[in-house]
Amino acid sequence: MENKTIEGFSGHSDRRQLIAFVRDMNQQFRNVFTMHGEPGKCENMAKTLGYIFKTEARAPMNLDGFRIA
């Protein structure tokens, strides 16, 4: 797995700002994972991002495993 640093990101952004942040990346995503926050809100954000960006989006639970290749 490759890790990258993303400049300009704040963990205190609201939903609208987070969606704009992902949109501003101007990337085609194969997978999106939301992993920080209340489980219901993470799941809702994953569904929203999946719908907007037409990609697979998930909010994994602790110990969930995914093959990314």
C-alpha positions in Angstrom: 0.0 0.0 0.0 1.2 3.5 -0.8 0.6 6.3 1.6 0.4 9.9 0.4 0.2 13.2 2.4 -2.7 15.4 1.4 -2.0 19.1 2.1 -4.9 21.4 3.0 -7.1 18.8 4.6 -8.8 19.5 7.9 -10.4 16.9 10.1 -12.9 19.6 11.2 -14.4 20.1 7.9 -18.2 19.7 7.5 -20.0 17.4 5.0 -20.1 20.0 2.2 -16.4 20.8 2.6 -15.4 17.1 2.6 -17.4 16.5 -0.6 -15.8 19.6 -2.2 -12.4 18.4 -1.1 -12.9 15.0 -2.8 -14.3 16.7 -5.9 -11.3 19.1 -6.0 -8.9 16.1 -6.1 -10.1 15.7 -9.7 -9.5 12.0 -9.7 -11.3 8.9 -10.8 -11.5 6.7 -7.7 -11.9 2.9 -7.8 -12.6 2.7 -4.0 -13.5 5.2 -1.4 -13.4 4.4 2.4 -14.8 6.7 5.1 -13.2 5.7 8.4 -13.5 8.5 11.0 -16.6 9.5 12.9 -19.9 8.0 14.1 -20.7 4.7 12.2 -24.0 6.0 10.8 -22.5 9.2 9.5 -19.6 7.4 8.0 -22.0 5.0 6.2 -24.1 7.9 5.0 -21.0 9.8 3.7 -19.8 6.7 1.9 -23.2 6.3 0.2 -23.1 9.9 -0.8 -19.6 9.8 -2.1 -20.3 6.6 -4.0 -23.4 8.2 -5.6 -21.7 11.5 -6.5 -18.5 9.9 -7.9 -20.0 6.7 -9.3 -17.6 4.5 -7.5 -17.5 1.8 -4.8 -17.6 3.5 -1.4 -17.7 1.9 2.0 -17.5 2.6 5.7 -15.6 -0.3 7.1 -16.1 -1.6 10.7 -13.3 -2.6 12.9 -11.5 -5.7 11.7 -13.2 -5.6 8.2 -10.8 -6.7 5.5 -10.8 -5.7 1.8 -8.7 -6.8 -1.1 -7.6 -3.8 -3.1 -5.9 -4.7 -6.3 
